């Protein structure tokens, strides 16, 4: 189960390794709902100290949303992009 990074305490992460994953959701210019999603594995990190945890929190500030999956040891960094594309049904509504 994924939780927001702000909901996860240091004790839940301590001593674990996590795979960092970047997800960029490409949004429709009109309805701002996802058209596509690009996922990319970044690297692995270990949370051994409060400093490691604080570094993760600092890194999270530049992303739209960060979720932690403590069961699968993955941390997802979500960002949004507007590539200039539109859903066909959104064009029809205009």
Secondary structure by P-SEA (a helix, b strand, c coil): cccccccccccccccbbbbbbbbbbbcccccccccbbbbbbccccccccaaaaaaaaaaaccccbbbbccccbbbbbbbbbbcccccaaaaaac
